[in-house]
Amino acid sequence: MRLRCLLAVAAVLICAAGVSGQTTEREIYIYRGAPVAQSGISLGGWGSGQAIESSDSTRVLTGSKSIKITTQGLYAGGRIDFAQPVTLFSDGIDPSRYILFVFYFEDVQTIDPAAQNPVYSYEVEPYTIPKVSTVRFVFVSDEGKSVEVEEPTNPLDPEDNWCRVAVPLAKFKSVSENGNEFKLKRLLIFTDLPNTFYLGEIKLVTDKSPIKVDALPSQVVVVYDEVILQAKADGGVASLSYSWDFDASNGIQEELTGPIGRYVYTKGGEYTVTLTVKDVDGIKKPVTVTTKISVNE
């Protein structure tokens, strides 16, 4: 009987450590589509921007509501205040923890790499991105400390057409040097272009996954044919950047950026294409892949 009690106490202590320690991997929801009155938050604007509650069911991710945000640029947007400050971390910063935002953007554009070159229609895939390219966040603590972060938007998730943007807690290092916690009292959200969009969810998540990049196909072309290559990579919740070099013989240089590599060779020969995929926040290790392009005269 005593042994059972000791084991039970040990189990409780282990569970408690997993919940309160900085290495917890639980998902913690900050906002999940509940009415703002029930969520303990209030909404407003910053400058000429605005945040209001929306009941439009076509713009709801989970729950019954979303937050409609109108911005007029990087310094006029929506404001979210928390009646009870939300603890983002309380025992130092775990670099694998992120604040994940899920947005619905109405102003989007579809990129079709093969639109002008149908020969590649079976090798590259269209994808949809928001016209907004940058989201600016300002996190204000209950002590008045603030952290400003700008993150790029990402392609829409083809399964639900929502865009996911993650802010690493590592960005809070400057305010945690003299303290090990950050309790979020106010959140401001802006975009680089005047825009109206919807916030469906905010949560704290753990992501320890490395960047993974698919192999690039080799190609045989003739001079002045356009080469099109599409980077397919997975960085977990991290936003990724893509850098292309189309001739390794003269050193690896950034000749093009973005997930699509396009190039025209004017001389015959064997060329090595190098793709480097990075985490824009510099937390995850970059990955480089190469392929061969044979160019016939």
Secondary structure, 3 states (H helix, E strand, C coil): CHHHHHHHHHHHHHHHHHHHCCCCCCCEEEECCCCHHHHCEEEEEECCCEEEEECCHHHCCCCCCEEEEEECECCEEEEEEEEEEEEEECCCCCCCEEEEEEEEECCEEEECCCCCCHHHCCCCCCEEEECCCEEEEEEEECCCCEEEEEEECCCCCCCCCCEEEEEEHHHHHHHHCCCCCEEEEEEEEEECCCEEEEEEEEEEEECCCCCEECCCCCEEEECCCEEEEECCEECCCCCEEEEEECCHHHCCCCCEECCEEEEECCCCEEEEEEEEEEECCCCCCCEEEEEEEEEEC
